Amino acid sequence: MASKHLLARLRTLTRPAFHYLNPRFLYPNPNSLHEHQTRTYSDAPQPSPAAQALATPPGSSLQSKSSLNEAELKKFAAIAETWWDAEGPFKPLHVMNPTRLAFIRSTLCRHFGKDPNCMRPFEGLKFVDVGCGGGILSEPLARMGATVTGVDAVEKNIKIARLHADLDPVTSSIDYCCTTAEKLVEEQRKFDAVFALEVIEHVADPAEFCKSLSALTNVGGATIISTINRSMRAYATAILLAEYILHWLPMGTHQWSSFLTPEELVLILDRASISVQEMAGFTYNPLTRRWYLSDDISVNFIAYGTKNSE
């Protein structure tokens, strides 16, 4: 019975796509869109998106709470130089990024009562990008006016993020820190919105990770998480097709057993005092080569939740 209620709630959380985010909101200079997506740093320290694995192992003490998944770190280190190469191994994230930002802009403008048509709607708000990698989410958030902190557990990621951000005066204000979500909690840091996009599938303990995200979120604030559903369709498309047939991602990038279903994510967040308000899926159109928001959460999906109490 409980599962039926949860499925019914999930159906009310999902809704079709709205609008594709106009790149002018992210890159005020029309010529900068291509530049920001194609720069490479072959001589820069190597980052690792798997450094986004900022998790807590069961039974660990507060001081040792931030336990990284070393296997994930090593796996991604091999392709670390290419964070800002839009045609490299991180191409799927670059292509998906405008669609992720469309969801973020829409939900957070409603949440904070901001004008979605404004160039810098998040002015005055403090955001943290947990598992920021090379900064491909942190930078557009800063361009939309937010005061952004980007954290990653691997120093090489932070160095390359700083290198790229310093190329633009607007993004040079991003506060990049080599740390973990758990350490930020110990420092009693608080933010209006907390992001963990394509991160939770790489952590050792999703439940403890979400508790840290919740602890970083102000009461009345928002938490946004995106990940991949643990479904057979996701195994066929996100792993077999994307990694082994189309080679969009290096083989072994994802482990199907590490994915969470939407139901599991809703329950985990609910136990961490985050109430999921909305969920959307990502659908890829091979003709336009773009991702669109949809109500299909069977593979890639994103969730927006609010924190109503400590």
C-alpha positions as a Markdown table, in Angstrom:
| # | Residue | x | y | z |
|---|---|---|---|---|
| 1 | Met | 0.0 | 0.0 | 0.0 |
| 2 | Ala | 2.8 | 2.4 | 0.9 |
| 3 | Ser | 4.5 | 1.8 | -2.5 |
| 4 | Lys | 1.2 | 2.6 | -4.3 |
| 5 | His | 1.0 | 5.9 | -2.4 |
| 6 | Leu | 4.6 | 6.7 | -3.3 |
| 7 | Leu | 4.0 | 5.9 | -7.0 |
| 8 | Ala | 0.9 | 8.1 | -7.0 |
| 9 | Arg | 2.9 | 10.9 | -5.4 |
| 10 | Leu | 5.7 | 10.5 | -8.0 |
| 11 | Arg | 3.1 | 10.9 | -10.8 |
| 12 | Thr | 2.1 | 14.2 | -9.3 |
| 13 | Leu | 5.7 | 15.3 | -9.0 |
| 14 | Thr | 6.5 | 14.8 | -12.7 |
| 15 | Arg | 5.4 | 17.2 | -15.4 |
| 16 | Pro | 6.2 | 17.8 | -19.0 |
| 17 | Ala | 9.0 | 20.1 | -20.2 |
| 18 | Phe | 8.6 | 23.8 | -20.4 |
| 19 | His | 11.1 | 25.7 | -22.4 |
| 20 | Tyr | 14.6 | 25.3 | -23.6 |
| 21 | Leu | 16.9 | 27.7 | -21.8 |
| 22 | Asn | 18.1 | 30.5 | -24.1 |
| 23 | Pro | 22.0 | 30.4 | -24.1 |
| 24 | Arg | 22.0 | 34.2 | -23.9 |
| 25 | Phe | 21.1 | 33.9 | -20.2 |
| 26 | Leu | 24.2 | 31.9 | -19.6 |
| 27 | Tyr | 26.6 | 33.5 | -22.0 |
| 28 | Pro | 25.8 | 37.3 | -22.5 |
| 29 | Asn | 28.5 | 37.5 | -25.1 |
| 30 | Pro | 27.2 | 35.5 | -28.1 |
| 31 | Asn | 30.8 | 34.5 | -29.1 |
| 32 | Ser | 31.6 | 33.1 | -25.7 |
| 33 | Leu | 29.2 | 30.1 | -25.8 |
| 34 | His | 31.5 | 28.2 | -28.2 |
| 35 | Glu | 34.6 | 29.4 | -26.4 |
| 36 | His | 33.4 | 28.3 | -23.0 |
| 37 | Gln | 32.5 | 24.8 | -24.3 |
| 38 | Thr | 35.6 | 24.0 | -26.3 |
| 39 | Arg | 38.5 | 25.1 | -24.2 |
| 40 | Thr | 40.8 | 22.3 | -23.1 |
| 41 | Tyr | 43.6 | 22.3 | -20.5 |
| 42 | Ser | 46.0 | 19.7 | -21.5 |
| 43 | Asp | 48.7 | 21.3 | -19.3 |
| 44 | Ala | 46.4 | 21.8 | -16.3 |
| 45 | Pro | 46.1 | 19.4 | -13.4 |
| 46 | Gln | 43.7 | 16.6 | -14.1 |
| 47 | Pro | 40.3 | 16.7 | -12.5 |
| 48 | Ser | 37.9 | 13.9 | -11.8 |
| 49 | Pro | 34.1 | 14.0 | -11.9 |
| 50 | Ala | 34.0 | 11.0 | -9.7 |
| 51 | Ala | 35.6 | 13.2 | -7.0 |
| 52 | Gln | 32.0 | 14.2 | -6.7 |
| 53 | Ala | 31.6 | 11.0 | -4.5 |
| 54 | Leu | 31.3 | 12.8 | -1.2 |
| 55 | Ala | 29.7 | 10.2 | 0.9 |
| 56 | Thr | 29.5 | 8.7 | 4.4 |
| 57 | Pro | 30.2 | 5.0 | 5.0 |
| 58 | Pro | 27.9 | 3.3 | 7.5 |
| 59 | Gly | 29.2 | 3.2 | 11.1 |
| 60 | Ser | 31.8 | 5.8 | 10.6 |
| 61 | Ser | 32.5 | 8.6 | 13.1 |
| 62 | Leu | 31.8 | 12.2 | 12.5 |
| 63 | Gln | 35.4 | 13.0 | 11.8 |
| 64 | Ser | 35.8 | 10.3 | 9.2 |
| 65 | Lys | 32.4 | 10.7 | 7.7 |
| 66 | Ser | 33.6 | 11.9 | 4.3 |
| 67 | Ser | 34.6 | 8.6 | 2.7 |
| 68 | Leu | 35.3 | 8.8 | -1.0 |
| 69 | Asn | 34.8 | 6.0 | -3.5 |
| 70 | Glu | 38.4 | 5.6 | -4.5 |
| 71 | Ala | 37.5 | 3.3 | -7.4 |
| 72 | Glu | 35.3 | 6.0 | -8.9 |
| 73 | Leu | 38.1 | 8.6 | -8.5 |
| 74 | Lys | 40.6 | 6.5 | -10.3 |
| 75 | Lys | 38.2 | 5.6 | -13.1 |
| 76 | Phe | 37.5 | 9.2 | -14.0 |
| 77 | Ala | 41.1 | 10.5 | -13.5 |
| 78 | Ala | 42.1 | 9.0 | -16.8 |
| 79 | Ile | 39.8 | 11.5 | -18.7 |
| 80 | Ala | 40.3 | 14.4 | -16.3 |
| 81 | Glu | 42.0 | 16.8 | -18.7 |
| 82 | Thr | 39.0 | 17.1 | -20.9 |
| 83 | Trp | 36.4 | 18.8 | -18.5 |
| 84 | Trp | 36.0 | 21.8 | -20.9 |
| 85 | Asp | 36.3 | 19.9 | -24.2 |
| 86 | Ala | 32.7 | 19.9 | -25.4 |
| 87 | Glu | 33.6 | 17.1 | -27.9 |
| 88 | Gly | 35.4 | 15.0 | -25.3 |
| 89 | Pro | 34.3 | 12.4 | -22.7 |
| 90 | Phe | 32.3 | 15.0 | -20.9 |
| 91 | Lys | 30.3 | 15.9 | -24.0 |
| 92 | Pro | 27.0 | 14.3 | -22.6 |
| 93 | Leu | 27.2 | 16.7 | -19.7 |
| 94 | His | 27.8 | 19.7 | -21.9 |
| 95 | Val | 24.9 | 18.8 | -24.1 |
| 96 | Met | 22.6 | 18.1 | -21.2 |
| 97 | Asn | 23.6 | 21.2 | -19.2 |
| 98 | Pro | 21.2 | 23.8 | -20.9 |
| 99 | Thr | 18.3 | 21.4 | -20.1 |
| 100 | Arg | 19.4 | 20.9 | -16.5 |
| 101 | Leu | 19.6 | 24.7 | -16.2 |
| 102 | Ala | 16.1 | 25.2 | -17.7 |
| 103 | Phe | 14.7 | 23.1 | -14.9 |
| 104 | Ile | 16.8 | 24.9 | -12.3 |
| 105 | Arg | 15.8 | 28.3 | -13.5 |
| 106 | Ser | 12.1 | 27.4 | -13.7 |
| 107 | Thr | 11.8 | 25.8 | -10.3 |
| 108 | Leu | 14.1 | 28.1 | -8.3 |
| 109 | Cys | 12.6 | 31.3 | -9.8 |
| 110 | Arg | 9.2 | 30.0 | -8.6 |
| 111 | His | 10.6 | 28.9 | -5.3 |
| 112 | Phe | 12.3 | 32.2 | -4.5 |
| 113 | Gly | 9.8 | 34.5 | -6.2 |
| 114 | Lys | 12.2 | 35.6 | -8.9 |
| 115 | Asp | 11.6 | 36.8 | -12.5 |
| 116 | Pro | 12.6 | 34.0 | -14.8 |
| 117 | Asn | 13.0 | 36.4 | -17.7 |
| 118 | Cys | 15.6 | 38.4 | -15.8 |
| 119 | Met | 19.2 | 38.0 | -16.9 |
| 120 | Arg | 20.4 | 37.6 | -13.3 |
| 121 | Pro | 17.4 | 36.2 | -11.4 |
| 122 | Phe | 19.5 | 34.6 | -8.6 |
| 123 | Glu | 21.1 | 37.9 | -7.4 |
| 124 | Gly | 21.4 | 37.9 | -3.6 |
| 125 | Leu | 21.2 | 34.1 | -3.3 |
| 126 | Lys | 23.9 | 31.7 | -2.0 |
| 127 | Phe | 24.3 | 28.4 | -3.9 |
| 128 | Val | 26.7 | 25.5 | -3.4 |
| 129 | Asp | 27.5 | 23.0 | -6.2 |
| 130 | Val | 28.6 | 19.8 | -4.5 |
| 131 | Gly | 30.9 | 17.7 | -6.6 |
| 132 | Cys | 31.4 | 20.6 | -9.0 |
| 133 | Gly | 34.1 | 18.9 | -11.0 |
| 134 | Gly | 35.4 | 21.4 | -13.6 |
| 135 | Gly | 32.7 | 23.9 | -12.9 |
| 136 | Ile | 30.3 | 23.4 | -15.8 |
| 137 | Leu | 27.3 | 24.0 | -13.5 |
| 138 | Ser | 28.9 | 26.5 | -11.2 |
| 139 | Glu | 29.7 | 29.0 | -14.0 |
| 140 | Pro | 26.2 | 29.4 | -15.5 |
| 141 | Leu | 24.8 | 29.7 | -12.0 |
| 142 | Ala | 27.2 | 32.6 | -11.3 |
| 143 | Arg | 26.2 | 34.2 | -14.6 |
| 144 | Met | 22.6 | 34.1 | -13.4 |
| 145 | Gly | 23.6 | 36.2 | -10.4 |
| 146 | Ala | 24.1 | 33.7 | -7.6 |
| 147 | Thr | 26.9 | 33.8 | -5.1 |
| 148 | Val | 28.4 | 30.4 | -5.9 |
| 149 | Thr | 30.5 | 28.0 | -3.9 |
| 150 | Gly | 31.8 | 25.0 | -5.8 |
| 151 | Val | 33.2 | 22.1 | -3.8 |
| 152 | Asp | 35.0 | 19.0 | -4.9 |
| 153 | Ala | 37.0 | 16.4 | -3.0 |
| 154 | Val | 39.9 | 16.3 | -5.5 |
| 155 | Glu | 42.2 | 19.3 | -5.6 |
| 156 | Lys | 42.9 | 18.8 | -9.3 |
| 157 | Asn | 39.2 | 19.4 | -10.1 |
| 158 | Ile | 39.3 | 22.6 | -8.1 |
| 159 | Lys | 42.4 | 23.8 | -9.8 |
| 160 | Ile | 41.0 | 23.3 | -13.3 |
| 161 | Ala | 37.7 | 24.9 | -12.3 |
| 162 | Arg | 39.6 | 28.0 | -11.1 |
| 163 | Leu | 41.6 | 28.2 | -14.2 |
| 164 | His | 38.5 | 28.2 | -16.4 |
| 165 | Ala | 36.5 | 30.6 | -14.1 |
| 166 | Asp | 39.3 | 33.1 | -14.1 |
| 167 | Leu | 38.9 | 33.6 | -17.8 |
| 168 | Asp | 35.7 | 35.5 | -17.2 |
| 169 | Pro | 35.3 | 38.3 | -14.6 |
| 170 | Val | 31.8 | 37.2 | -13.9 |
| 171 | Thr | 32.7 | 33.6 | -13.0 |
| 172 | Ser | 36.0 | 34.5 | -11.3 |
| 173 | Ser | 34.0 | 35.3 | -8.2 |
| 174 | Ile | 33.1 | 31.6 | -7.7 |
| 175 | Asp | 34.5 | 30.3 | -4.4 |
| 176 | Tyr | 36.0 | 26.9 | -5.3 |
| 177 | Cys | 37.0 | 24.8 | -2.3 |
| 178 | Cys | 38.7 | 21.4 | -2.2 |
| 179 | Thr | 36.5 | 19.9 | 0.5 |
| 180 | Thr | 33.5 | 17.7 | 1.1 |
| 181 | Ala | 29.9 | 18.3 | 1.9 |
| 182 | Glu | 30.4 | 16.8 | 5.3 |
| 183 | Lys | 33.2 | 19.2 | 6.1 |
| 184 | Leu | 31.1 | 22.1 | 5.1 |
| 185 | Val | 28.4 | 20.8 | 7.5 |
| 186 | Glu | 31.0 | 20.7 | 10.3 |
| 187 | Glu | 31.8 | 24.3 | 9.5 |
| 188 | Gln | 28.1 | 25.1 | 9.8 |
| 189 | Arg | 27.9 | 26.5 | 6.3 |
| 190 | Lys | 24.4 | 27.2 | 5.0 |
| 191 | Phe | 23.1 | 28.0 | 1.5 |
| 192 | Asp | 19.8 | 29.0 | -0.1 |
| 193 | Ala | 20.1 | 26.2 | -2.7 |
| 194 | Val | 22.2 | 23.0 | -2.8 |
| 195 | Phe | 23.0 | 21.2 | -6.0 |
| 196 | Ala | 24.3 | 17.7 | -6.6 |
| 197 | Leu | 24.0 | 16.9 | -10.3 |
| 198 | Glu | 25.1 | 13.5 | -11.6 |
| 199 | Val | 26.9 | 12.9 | -8.3 |
| 200 | Ile | 24.8 | 10.6 | -6.0 |
| 201 | Glu | 25.4 | 7.6 | -8.2 |
| 202 | His | 29.1 | 7.9 | -7.5 |
| 203 | Val | 28.9 | 8.1 | -3.7 |
| 204 | Ala | 29.4 | 5.3 | -1.2 |
| 205 | Asp | 26.3 | 6.0 | 1.0 |
| 206 | Pro | 23.4 | 8.0 | -0.7 |
| 207 | Ala | 21.4 | 8.3 | 2.5 |
| 208 | Glu | 24.2 | 9.9 | 4.5 |
| 209 | Phe | 25.2 | 12.0 | 1.5 |
| 210 | Cys | 21.6 | 13.4 | 1.3 |
| 211 | Lys | 21.7 | 14.1 | 5.1 |
| 212 | Ser | 24.7 | 16.3 | 4.5 |
| 213 | Leu | 23.0 | 18.1 | 1.6 |
| 214 | Ser | 20.0 | 18.7 | 3.8 |
| 215 | Ala | 22.2 | 20.1 | 6.6 |
| 216 | Leu | 23.7 | 22.6 | 4.1 |
| 217 | Thr | 20.3 | 23.8 | 3.0 |
| 218 | Asn | 18.7 | 26.7 | 4.8 |
| 219 | Val | 15.2 | 26.2 | 6.2 |
| 220 | Gly | 12.9 | 27.3 | 3.4 |
| 221 | Gly | 15.7 | 26.6 | 0.9 |
| 222 | Ala | 15.9 | 24.2 | -2.0 |
| 223 | Thr | 17.9 | 21.1 | -2.9 |
| 224 | Ile | 18.3 | 19.8 | -6.5 |
| 225 | Ile | 19.6 | 16.4 | -7.4 |
| 226 | Ser | 19.9 | 14.7 | -10.8 |
| 227 | Thr | 20.9 | 11.1 | -11.4 |
| 228 | Ile | 20.0 | 7.9 | -13.4 |
| 229 | Asn | 17.1 | 5.6 | -12.6 |
| 230 | Arg | 18.0 | 2.0 | -11.8 |
| 231 | Ser | 15.8 | 0.5 | -14.5 |
| 232 | Met | 16.4 | -1.9 | -17.3 |
| 233 | Arg | 15.8 | 0.8 | -19.8 |
| 234 | Ala | 18.6 | 2.9 | -18.1 |
| 235 | Tyr | 20.9 | -0.1 | -18.2 |
| 236 | Ala | 20.2 | -0.5 | -22.0 |
| 237 | Thr | 20.6 | 3.2 | -22.9 |
| 238 | Ala | 22.9 | 4.8 | -20.2 |
| 239 | Ile | 25.3 | 1.9 | -20.1 |
| 240 | Leu | 25.1 | -0.5 | -23.0 |
| 241 | Leu | 24.2 | 2.1 | -25.7 |
| 242 | Ala | 26.1 | 5.2 | -24.3 |
| 243 | Glu | 29.2 | 3.4 | -23.1 |
| 244 | Tyr | 29.7 | 0.3 | -25.2 |
| 245 | Ile | 28.0 | 1.1 | -28.6 |
| 246 | Leu | 28.0 | 4.9 | -29.1 |
| 247 | His | 31.1 | 5.5 | -26.9 |
| 248 | Trp | 29.6 | 8.7 | -25.6 |
| 249 | Leu | 31.2 | 7.8 | -22.3 |
| 250 | Pro | 34.2 | 5.6 | -21.4 |
| 251 | Met | 33.3 | 2.0 | -20.7 |
| 252 | Gly | 32.7 | 1.4 | -17.0 |
| 253 | Thr | 31.7 | 5.0 | -16.3 |
| 254 | His | 28.5 | 3.9 | -14.5 |
| 255 | Gln | 27.6 | 0.9 | -12.3 |
| 256 | Trp | 23.9 | 0.0 | -12.7 |
| 257 | Ser | 23.7 | -1.2 | -9.1 |
| 258 | Ser | 24.7 | 2.3 | -7.9 |
| 259 | Phe | 21.7 | 3.9 | -9.5 |
| 260 | Leu | 18.7 | 5.0 | -7.4 |
| 261 | Thr | 15.0 | 4.7 | -8.5 |
| 262 | Pro | 12.9 | 7.8 | -8.1 |
| 263 | Glu | 11.0 | 6.2 | -5.3 |
| 264 | Glu | 14.2 | 5.5 | -3.4 |
| 265 | Leu | 15.5 | 9.0 | -3.9 |
| 266 | Val | 12.2 | 10.5 | -2.6 |
| 267 | Leu | 12.3 | 8.3 | 0.5 |
| 268 | Ile | 16.0 | 9.1 | 1.2 |
| 269 | Leu | 15.4 | 12.8 | 0.8 |
| 270 | Asp | 12.2 | 12.7 | 2.9 |
| 271 | Arg | 14.2 | 11.0 | 5.8 |
| 272 | Ala | 16.7 | 13.8 | 5.4 |
| 273 | Ser | 14.0 | 16.5 | 5.9 |
| 274 | Ile | 13.8 | 17.3 | 2.2 |
| 275 | Ser | 10.4 | 17.2 | 0.6 |
| 276 | Val | 10.5 | 16.6 | -3.1 |
| 277 | Gln | 8.1 | 19.0 | -4.8 |
| 278 | Glu | 8.8 | 18.3 | -8.5 |
| 279 | Met | 10.6 | 15.8 | -10.7 |
| 280 | Ala | 11.3 | 15.7 | -14.4 |
| 281 | Gly | 12.9 | 13.4 | -16.9 |
| 282 | Phe | 15.4 | 14.1 | -19.6 |
| 283 | Thr | 14.7 | 12.9 | -23.1 |
| 284 | Tyr | 17.3 | 12.9 | -25.9 |
| 285 | Asn | 16.2 | 13.8 | -29.5 |
| 286 | Pro | 18.9 | 12.3 | -31.9 |
| 287 | Leu | 17.6 | 14.5 | -34.7 |
| 288 | Thr | 18.2 | 17.8 | -32.9 |
| 289 | Arg | 20.9 | 16.3 | -30.7 |
| 290 | Arg | 19.4 | 18.1 | -27.8 |
| 291 | Trp | 18.0 | 17.0 | -24.4 |
| 292 | Tyr | 14.5 | 18.1 | -23.4 |
| 293 | Leu | 12.6 | 18.0 | -20.2 |
| 294 | Ser | 9.7 | 15.5 | -20.1 |
| 295 | Asp | 7.6 | 13.5 | -17.7 |
| 296 | Asp | 9.6 | 10.3 | -18.6 |
| 297 | Ile | 11.8 | 9.5 | -15.5 |
| 298 | Ser | 12.7 | 6.0 | -16.6 |
| 299 | Val | 16.3 | 6.9 | -17.3 |
| 300 | Asn | 17.8 | 10.4 | -16.5 |
| 301 | Phe | 15.8 | 12.4 | -14.0 |
| 302 | Ile | 16.1 | 15.5 | -11.8 |
| 303 | Ala | 14.4 | 16.3 | -8.5 |
| 304 | Tyr | 13.7 | 19.6 | -6.7 |
| 305 | Gly | 12.9 | 19.5 | -3.0 |
| 306 | Thr | 12.4 | 22.0 | -0.2 |
| 307 | Lys | 13.6 | 22.0 | 3.3 |
| 308 | Asn | 10.8 | 23.0 | 5.7 |
| 309 | Ser | 12.5 | 22.2 | 9.0 |
| 310 | Glu | 15.8 | 21.2 | 10.6 |
